[in-house]
Amino acid sequence: MKEEIILLIFTLITISLVASYTYEIFFEPKPPIKIEQYKF
């Protein structure tokens, strides 16, 4: 049971990372300059 839960969490994290990566590539909602401004 524990192994299945860990695998499920791992797959969800990877899917979310891939989705955010593809979203940044295709849509590009914010330029890098604005992201730097938000960081500081």
Residue frames relative to the residue before (quaternion, step in Angstrom):
aa qw qx qy qz dx dy dz
M 1.0000 0.0000 0.0000 0.0000 0.00 0.00 0.00
K 0.6657 0.5042 -0.3158 0.4504 3.60 0.88 -0.90
E 0.6435 0.5244 -0.3285 0.4505 3.60 0.95 -0.83
E 0.6469 0.5182 -0.3222 0.4574 3.60 0.98 -0.81
I 0.6480 0.5129 -0.3194 0.4637 3.60 0.98 -0.84
I 0.6487 0.5093 -0.3178 0.4678 3.60 0.94 -0.89
L 0.6504 0.5137 -0.3135 0.4634 3.59 0.96 -0.87
L 0.6393 0.5295 -0.3193 0.4572 3.59 0.99 -0.85
I 0.6583 0.4985 -0.3049 0.4745 3.60 0.91 -0.94
F 0.6489 0.5287 -0.3163 0.4465 3.59 0.94 -0.91
T 0.6723 0.4891 -0.3008 0.4673 3.59 0.91 -0.91
L 0.6384 0.5238 -0.3319 0.4560 3.61 0.98 -0.79
I 0.6506 0.5104 -0.3167 0.4647 3.60 0.96 -0.87
T 0.6705 0.4968 -0.3079 0.4569 3.59 0.88 -0.92
I 0.6421 0.5190 -0.3240 0.4619 3.60 0.98 -0.84
S 0.6645 0.4991 -0.3091 0.4623 3.60 0.93 -0.88
L 0.6439 0.5154 -0.3261 0.4619 3.60 0.99 -0.80
V 0.6614 0.4981 -0.3057 0.4701 3.59 0.92 -0.90
A 0.6466 0.5222 -0.3232 0.4526 3.59 0.97 -0.84
S 0.6705 0.4843 -0.3010 0.4747 3.61 0.90 -0.89
Y 0.6357 0.5341 -0.3262 0.4520 3.61 1.03 -0.82
T 0.6828 0.4668 -0.2871 0.4832 3.59 0.88 -0.94
Y 0.6152 0.5448 -0.3480 0.4513 3.61 1.04 -0.73
E 0.6586 0.4997 -0.3109 0.4690 3.59 0.93 -0.87
I 0.6625 0.5093 -0.3169 0.4487 3.61 0.96 -0.83
F 0.7760 0.3981 -0.2106 0.4415 3.59 0.66 -1.11
F 0.7876 0.3480 -0.1802 0.4755 3.60 0.82 -0.94
E 0.0641 -0.8399 0.5322 0.0848 3.60 1.05 -0.83
P 0.0158 -0.8484 0.5291 -0.0023 3.63 0.49 1.13
K 0.8061 0.1400 -0.0538 0.5725 3.61 1.04 -0.72
P 0.4274 -0.6747 0.5318 0.2815 3.62 -0.97 0.78
P 0.6489 -0.5471 0.3505 0.3960 3.64 -1.16 0.46
I 0.5863 0.5792 -0.3832 0.4170 3.62 1.08 -0.60
K 0.6718 0.4905 -0.3020 0.4658 3.59 0.90 -0.91
I 0.6209 0.5333 -0.3475 0.4575 3.61 1.03 -0.75
E 0.6423 0.5111 -0.3249 0.4697 3.60 1.00 -0.81
Q 0.6342 0.5252 -0.3308 0.4609 3.59 1.01 -0.78
Y 0.6586 0.5019 -0.3187 0.4614 3.60 0.96 -0.82
K 0.6167 0.5465 -0.3506 0.4452 3.61 1.07 -0.69
F 0.7601 0.3260 -0.1927 0.5280 3.58 0.89 -0.91
